[in-house]
Structures are given as C-alpha cells and as structure tokens.
C-alpha cells in the first residue's frame, strides 16, 4: 500500500512539474469559461446607429433620447438626407438607421399614427433581428407610456427594411465565416505540421546543411500549400454561389486576390508555429488551441464583437479572420471594391510580413 501511495504522489509531482499539462488542466477550462461567458450573449450593447430626423419636433427628439439612453444603442451620426444612408451603411460601422418621417408629431395628432423606418444591415441576420426587436420594444414602450399620460391612442408604425440580405438568409453569415475558419485551420495546421514532421524524421538536418537558405526553405514549404489552399478557397466560393445562393456582387478578381493574401498569411502563421514546435502533436495542438476557438468566438463570425468587453475587443482585433470576414462580406454581399477594404487588406499584409519575418528569424541553421 505504501508503494502504491508513493506511486500516486509521483504521478502528482509529474503533473505539477509539467507546465503543458497544467495549462491543459487548468488554463484551458478557465479561458474557455471566461470567453464563452462574455461572448455568447443574446443581447446587444452600444451598437452604432444613425438617425435621420426629418421632422425634428419634440416627439421625435423624445424618442431619439429614449433610444440612445437605453444603453443598447449609441448615436454614430445624425443624417441630413436619405442619400447619406447607403454610404453610411456600406462603411460597416453603423448597423441600423432610424428615419422619422416629415411632420411626425402633426400626423400623430391629426391621423393618430406616424411612421418610423428602421433600416438594418442584414449581412449578419442574427444581429439584424436583435436590433429590430430591441428598437421595436423601445418604440412600443414609449407609445404605451405616452398614451397613458395623454389619454390618447397614438400608434407608431415601424417599417423595417433589411439591406444586403432581404431574405434574411443565414448563409450570408455562415459562408464567409466558415470560409475564414476552414482556410486558416487547413493552411496553418498543414504548414505547422510540415517542418515539425521534418524534425521528427530527421530530414531537417539534410535541409540545414544544404546550400538552401532559410528563406528558401520556408517559401518552398509554403508554395505547395498556397496552391492547394487556393483551390479549396475557389471550391468554397463556387459552392457558396451555386449551392447556397450567396452572391458575388463585387469583383471576383479582387475576391480571389484577397483570399490568396489570407491564405498566405495563414501559411506564414503555420510556419511560425512549426519553427517553435518540437513535434507534430505539439504543432497541431498549438494550431487548434490558438486558431479554432478564437476564429469561432472572437472574429465576429457568429457573435458581434461590439457586445464583448473591451479587452476581448482588443484581442479580436488581433485575429486575422475578423479582417478577412469583413473583406469577404464587403466584396461578396455589399459589392464593394478595394477603396472600402484597403484598411483590412493592409492589416492582413502587415500580419503576413510580421509572421514571415519572425519565422525566418526563429528558423535555426543547425539543430540544437
């Protein structure tokens, strides 16, 4: 019995001394519960909206104040004309525009009803539904309290218009997000395993003593996977168009070029992971842990980034899939060109160069 107790103590000591095991046992569950707890929410908070008040009377100002003070919305811009709505929505920062018709209060008093247009970006259907429901709820609450105070039966008629996705198809959200997730997982994981496999098989020694430079070894590893991943990207785009009916309203050439850039970034990330991994298993674990959950939770794929705590919003900005999803939606769904996605493109270019630079520096010219 004493020897058995000693054996158990030895196993405990072995676990406590292994930092990776401790990370798996305690670090991952804590990180997951924190991330899931703060990210997975069926509510909205501080969503940017625009307001076009064509009446600008006391009642419309009261409704505007009630909407903004609710904590669900924040006023990004007061619009002056209907022509500003389309440009504002295309920029992507504003998710909803509320339009008060002319002579709002007069129509309410004379006719007993007035109209409010709710124009929502439906490229993210779940968020669009939440925005409309929250806005309607605030309008109903205002109407009921106003009728009680004035002893009248005024009616506010909200007219909802979904832009970019009139049919509210979920595929408009899932295809871009799934494409970003598949490409980064396949590209990064395959390349991260490649050099780790060379280390395990001992063939890396041959490469290191060859006249091939580290840059050439890395690019030689990357190029085949670039071509294969690009074929996968084309297949996803074709399936999205022909199978799920997702349109390509913008430039197909630009879409393919952006996909190629994203693939190159993912492969350079995979090469970086492989240079710091001693085995294929470690490389695969790092790839999955560092890419899978963040891509699903912190990229805006499913859950709006605006609803997250500020620290998670900062981390989300470091996630390459976030920027690629924005690019895909702007090109495929909104039909925009490089003039609108240049910032996201430069961010992906910068990430690619950074990962490649670090990977080349970490790639050692001899085995330790």
C-alpha positions as CSV (number, residue, x, y, z in Angstrom):
1,X,0.0,0.0,0.0
2,X,2.9,2.3,0.8
3,X,4.4,1.8,-2.6
4,X,1.1,2.4,-4.3
5,X,0.7,5.7,-2.3
6,X,4.2,6.7,-3.4
7,X,3.4,5.9,-7.0
8,X,0.3,8.2,-6.8
9,X,2.5,11.0,-5.3
10,X,5.0,10.6,-8.1
11,X,2.2,11.0,-10.7
12,X,1.0,14.2,-8.9
13,X,4.6,15.6,-8.9
14,X,5.0,14.7,-12.6
15,X,1.8,16.5,-13.5
16,X,2.7,19.6,-11.4
17,X,6.2,19.8,-12.9
18,X,4.8,19.6,-16.5
19,X,3.8,23.2,-17.5
20,X,1.9,22.0,-20.6
21,X,-0.2,19.5,-18.6
22,X,-1.0,22.2,-16.0
23,X,-2.0,24.5,-18.8
24,X,-4.3,21.9,-20.3
25,X,-5.9,21.0,-16.9
26,X,-6.5,24.5,-15.6
27,X,-5.6,27.2,-18.1
28,X,-7.8,26.0,-21.0
29,X,-11.0,25.4,-18.9
30,X,-10.7,28.8,-17.2
31,X,-10.0,30.6,-20.5
32,X,-13.0,28.8,-22.1
33,X,-15.5,29.6,-19.4
34,X,-14.4,33.3,-19.4
35,X,-14.5,33.6,-23.2
36,X,-17.8,31.7,-23.5
37,X,-19.4,33.6,-20.6
38,X,-18.6,37.0,-22.1
39,X,-19.0,36.2,-25.8
40,X,-22.1,34.1,-26.0
41,X,-24.9,36.6,-25.3
42,X,-28.3,37.0,-27.0
43,X,-28.3,40.8,-26.3
44,X,-26.9,43.9,-27.8
45,X,-24.9,46.8,-26.3
46,X,-23.7,50.1,-27.6
47,X,-24.5,49.3,-31.2
48,X,-23.7,52.3,-33.5
49,X,-26.8,53.7,-35.3
50,X,-27.6,56.7,-37.5
51,X,-30.7,58.8,-37.2
52,X,-32.4,60.9,-39.8
53,X,-35.0,63.1,-38.2
54,X,-37.0,64.8,-41.0
55,X,-39.5,66.2,-38.5
56,X,-37.2,67.4,-35.7
57,X,-40.1,68.1,-33.3
58,X,-40.5,67.4,-29.6
59,X,-41.9,63.9,-30.0
60,X,-39.1,62.7,-32.4
61,X,-36.5,64.2,-30.0
62,X,-38.0,62.4,-27.1
63,X,-38.0,59.1,-29.0
64,X,-34.4,59.6,-30.1
65,X,-33.4,60.4,-26.5
66,X,-35.1,57.2,-25.3
67,X,-33.4,55.1,-27.9
68,X,-29.9,56.4,-27.2
69,X,-30.3,56.4,-23.4
70,X,-31.4,52.8,-23.4
71,X,-27.8,51.6,-23.4
72,X,-28.4,49.3,-26.4
73,X,-27.6,51.9,-29.0
74,X,-25.1,54.8,-29.4
75,X,-25.6,57.6,-31.9
76,X,-22.9,57.5,-34.5
77,X,-24.2,60.2,-36.8
78,X,-27.2,62.5,-37.3
79,X,-28.0,62.3,-41.0
80,X,-29.3,65.2,-43.1
81,X,-30.8,63.4,-46.1
82,X,-31.8,60.0,-47.4
83,X,-28.9,60.0,-49.8
84,X,-26.4,59.6,-46.9
85,X,-27.9,56.2,-45.7
86,X,-26.4,54.0,-48.3
87,X,-22.8,55.3,-48.0
88,X,-23.1,55.1,-44.2
89,X,-24.3,51.5,-44.2
90,X,-21.6,50.4,-46.7
91,X,-18.9,51.6,-44.3
92,X,-20.0,48.9,-41.9
93,X,-19.7,50.8,-38.6
94,X,-23.4,51.7,-38.5
95,X,-25.7,48.7,-38.2
96,X,-29.0,50.5,-38.2
97,X,-30.5,53.8,-39.4
98,X,-33.8,55.1,-38.0
99,X,-35.7,57.5,-40.2
100,X,-38.5,59.7,-38.8
101,X,-41.0,60.9,-41.5
102,X,-41.7,64.6,-42.0
103,X,-44.3,66.2,-39.8
104,X,-44.2,63.3,-37.3
105,X,-46.0,65.0,-34.5
106,X,-48.6,66.6,-36.7
107,X,-49.5,63.3,-38.3
108,X,-49.7,61.7,-34.9
109,X,-52.1,64.3,-33.7
110,X,-54.2,64.6,-36.8
111,X,-54.2,61.0,-38.1
112,X,-53.5,59.1,-34.9
113,X,-50.4,57.4,-36.3
114,X,-46.9,58.1,-37.8
115,X,-44.2,56.1,-39.4
116,X,-40.6,55.3,-38.5
117,X,-38.4,53.5,-41.0
118,X,-35.9,51.0,-39.5
119,X,-33.1,50.2,-42.0
120,X,-30.8,47.5,-40.8
121,X,-27.7,45.8,-42.2
122,X,-28.8,42.2,-42.6
123,X,-25.4,40.8,-43.7
124,X,-25.4,39.5,-40.1
125,X,-29.0,38.1,-39.8
126,X,-29.0,37.3,-36.1
127,X,-27.7,40.8,-35.1
128,X,-30.2,42.4,-37.5
129,X,-33.1,40.6,-35.9
130,X,-31.9,41.6,-32.4
131,X,-31.6,45.3,-33.5
132,X,-35.1,45.4,-35.0
133,X,-36.6,43.7,-31.9
134,X,-34.9,46.0,-29.5
135,X,-35.9,49.1,-31.5
136,X,-39.5,47.9,-31.7
137,X,-39.5,47.3,-28.0
138,X,-38.4,50.8,-27.2
139,X,-40.9,52.3,-29.5
140,X,-43.8,50.2,-28.0
141,X,-42.7,51.2,-24.5
142,X,-42.7,54.9,-25.5
143,X,-46.0,54.7,-27.3
144,X,-47.7,53.0,-24.3
145,X,-46.4,55.5,-21.7
146,X,-47.2,58.4,-24.0
147,X,-50.8,57.1,-24.5
148,X,-51.3,56.7,-20.7
149,X,-50.0,60.2,-20.0
150,X,-52.1,61.9,-22.7
151,X,-55.0,59.6,-22.6
152,X,-54.9,59.0,-26.3
153,X,-54.4,56.1,-28.7
154,X,-51.5,57.2,-30.8
155,X,-49.8,54.5,-32.9
156,X,-46.2,54.4,-34.1
157,X,-45.8,52.3,-37.2
158,X,-42.3,50.9,-37.6
159,X,-41.4,49.9,-41.2
160,X,-38.5,47.5,-41.3
161,X,-36.1,47.2,-44.3
162,X,-33.2,44.8,-44.4
163,X,-30.4,45.7,-46.7
164,X,-27.8,43.4,-48.3
165,X,-29.8,40.3,-47.3
166,X,-33.5,41.0,-47.8
167,X,-34.4,37.3,-47.4
168,X,-32.6,37.1,-44.0
169,X,-30.7,34.0,-45.2
170,X,-28.2,32.6,-42.6
171,X,-25.9,31.6,-45.4
172,X,-24.9,35.2,-45.7
173,X,-23.3,34.9,-42.3
174,X,-22.1,31.3,-42.3
175,X,-20.3,31.0,-45.6
176,X,-17.9,33.9,-45.1
177,X,-17.2,32.8,-41.5
178,X,-16.8,29.2,-42.4
179,X,-14.5,30.1,-45.3
180,X,-12.3,32.1,-43.0
181,X,-12.2,29.3,-40.4
182,X,-11.5,26.5,-42.9
183,X,-8.7,28.3,-44.7
184,X,-6.9,29.4,-41.6
185,X,-7.2,25.9,-40.0
186,X,-6.2,23.9,-43.0
187,X,-3.4,26.3,-44.1
188,X,-1.9,27.0,-40.7
189,X,-2.2,23.4,-39.4
190,X,-0.7,21.8,-42.5
191,X,2.3,24.1,-42.6
192,X,2.8,23.9,-38.9
193,X,3.0,20.1,-39.1
194,X,5.3,20.1,-42.2
195,X,8.5,21.4,-40.5
196,X,7.7,19.6,-37.3
197,X,7.5,16.4,-39.3
198,X,10.9,17.1,-40.8
199,X,12.3,17.4,-37.3
200,X,10.8,14.1,-36.2
201,X,12.0,12.2,-39.2
202,X,15.5,13.8,-39.0
203,X,15.3,15.1,-42.6
204,X,15.6,18.6,-41.4
205,X,19.3,18.0,-40.8
206,X,19.7,17.5,-44.6
207,X,17.9,20.7,-45.3
208,X,20.1,22.6,-42.8
209,X,23.4,21.5,-44.3
210,X,22.2,22.1,-47.8
211,X,23.0,25.4,-49.7
212,X,19.4,26.4,-49.5
213,X,18.8,29.5,-47.4
214,X,16.3,29.6,-44.5
215,X,14.1,31.9,-46.6
216,X,14.1,29.5,-49.5
217,X,13.3,26.5,-47.2
218,X,10.3,28.4,-45.7
219,X,9.0,29.6,-49.1
220,X,9.5,26.2,-50.5
221,X,7.3,24.8,-47.8
222,X,4.7,27.4,-48.2
223,X,4.2,27.5,-52.0
224,X,2.6,24.0,-52.5
225,X,0.1,24.7,-49.7
226,X,-0.7,28.1,-51.2
227,X,-1.8,26.4,-54.4
228,X,-3.8,23.7,-52.6
229,X,-5.5,26.1,-50.2
230,X,-6.3,28.5,-53.1
231,X,-8.1,25.6,-54.8
232,X,-10.1,25.0,-51.6
233,X,-11.0,28.7,-51.5
234,X,-12.3,28.6,-55.1
235,X,-14.3,25.5,-54.3
236,X,-15.9,27.2,-51.2
237,X,-16.8,30.3,-53.3
238,X,-18.3,28.1,-56.0
239,X,-20.3,26.1,-53.5
240,X,-21.5,29.3,-51.8
241,X,-22.7,30.7,-55.1
242,X,-24.2,27.6,-56.8
243,X,-25.3,25.5,-53.8
244,X,-26.3,28.2,-51.2
245,X,-27.1,31.1,-53.5
246,X,-24.6,33.5,-51.9
247,X,-24.0,36.3,-54.5
248,X,-20.7,37.7,-55.6
249,X,-21.7,41.3,-56.1
250,X,-18.2,42.7,-56.2
251,X,-15.1,42.0,-58.2
252,X,-14.3,38.3,-58.4
253,X,-10.7,39.0,-59.2
254,X,-10.4,41.1,-56.0
255,X,-12.1,38.4,-54.0
256,X,-9.7,35.8,-55.2
257,X,-6.7,38.1,-54.6
258,X,-7.9,38.8,-51.0
259,X,-8.3,35.0,-50.5
260,X,-4.8,34.4,-51.7
261,X,-3.5,37.1,-49.3
262,X,-5.4,35.5,-46.4
263,X,-4.1,32.0,-47.3
264,X,-0.5,33.3,-47.4
265,X,-1.0,34.9,-44.0
266,X,-2.4,31.7,-42.6
267,X,0.5,29.7,-44.0
268,X,3.1,32.1,-42.7
269,X,1.4,31.7,-39.3
270,X,1.7,27.9,-39.6
271,X,5.4,28.1,-40.5
272,X,5.9,30.3,-37.4
273,X,4.1,27.7,-35.2
274,X,6.2,24.9,-36.8
275,X,9.5,26.6,-36.0
276,X,8.7,26.6,-32.3
277,X,7.2,23.1,-32.1
278,X,9.3,20.1,-31.4
279,X,6.7,17.5,-32.7
280,X,3.7,17.2,-35.0
281,X,1.4,16.7,-32.0
282,X,2.6,20.0,-30.4
283,X,2.3,21.9,-33.6
284,X,-1.3,20.5,-34.1
285,X,-2.2,21.4,-30.5
286,X,-1.0,24.9,-30.8
287,X,-2.7,25.4,-34.1
288,X,-6.1,24.1,-32.8
289,X,-5.9,26.0,-29.5
290,X,-4.6,29.3,-31.0
291,X,-6.9,29.3,-34.0
292,X,-10.1,27.2,-33.7
293,X,-11.9,28.9,-30.7
294,X,-10.7,32.4,-31.4
295,X,-11.8,32.1,-35.0
296,X,-15.3,31.0,-34.0
297,X,-15.7,33.3,-31.0
298,X,-13.6,36.4,-31.5
299,X,-13.8,37.1,-35.2
300,X,-17.4,38.3,-35.4
301,X,-18.2,35.1,-37.3
302,X,-21.2,34.3,-35.0
303,X,-21.2,36.7,-32.1
304,X,-21.0,40.5,-32.5
305,X,-17.7,42.0,-31.4
306,X,-19.4,45.2,-30.2
307,X,-21.1,43.2,-27.4
308,X,-17.9,41.9,-25.9
309,X,-15.9,43.5,-23.1
310,X,-13.2,45.9,-24.3
311,X,-10.3,43.5,-23.6
312,X,-11.9,40.9,-25.8
313,X,-12.5,43.5,-28.5
314,X,-8.8,44.3,-28.4
315,X,-7.9,40.6,-28.7
316,X,-10.5,40.3,-31.6
317,X,-8.6,43.0,-33.5
318,X,-5.5,40.7,-33.4
319,X,-7.5,37.9,-35.0
320,X,-6.8,37.7,-38.8
321,X,-10.2,36.0,-39.5
322,X,-12.0,39.1,-38.3
323,X,-10.5,41.3,-41.0
324,X,-10.9,38.6,-43.7
325,X,-14.6,38.2,-42.9
326,X,-15.1,41.9,-43.2
327,X,-13.4,41.8,-46.6
328,X,-15.5,38.9,-47.8
329,X,-18.8,40.4,-46.8
330,X,-17.9,43.8,-48.3
331,X,-17.0,42.3,-51.6
332,X,-19.5,39.4,-51.9
333,X,-22.5,40.8,-50.2
334,X,-22.2,44.6,-50.4
335,X,-20.4,44.7,-53.8
336,X,-17.6,47.0,-52.7
337,X,-14.1,47.3,-54.1
338,X,-10.6,47.9,-52.8
339,X,-11.5,51.5,-51.9
340,X,-13.6,50.3,-49.0
341,X,-11.5,47.3,-47.9
342,X,-8.0,48.8,-48.2
343,X,-7.6,49.1,-44.4
344,X,-8.4,45.5,-43.7
345,X,-6.1,44.5,-46.7
346,X,-3.2,46.4,-45.3
347,X,-3.7,44.8,-41.9
348,X,-3.5,41.3,-43.4
349,X,-0.4,42.3,-45.4
350,X,1.2,43.5,-42.2
351,X,0.4,40.3,-40.3
352,X,1.7,38.2,-43.2
353,X,5.1,40.1,-43.3
354,X,5.3,40.0,-39.4
355,X,4.7,36.2,-39.2
356,X,7.2,35.5,-42.0
357,X,9.9,37.8,-40.5
358,X,9.6,36.1,-37.1
359,X,9.5,32.7,-38.7
360,X,12.7,33.3,-40.7
361,X,14.5,34.7,-37.6
362,X,13.4,31.7,-35.5
363,X,14.4,29.2,-38.1
364,X,17.7,27.9,-36.9
365,X,20.5,26.9,-39.2
366,X,21.5,23.9,-37.1
367,X,19.8,21.5,-34.7
368,X,20.2,22.1,-31.0
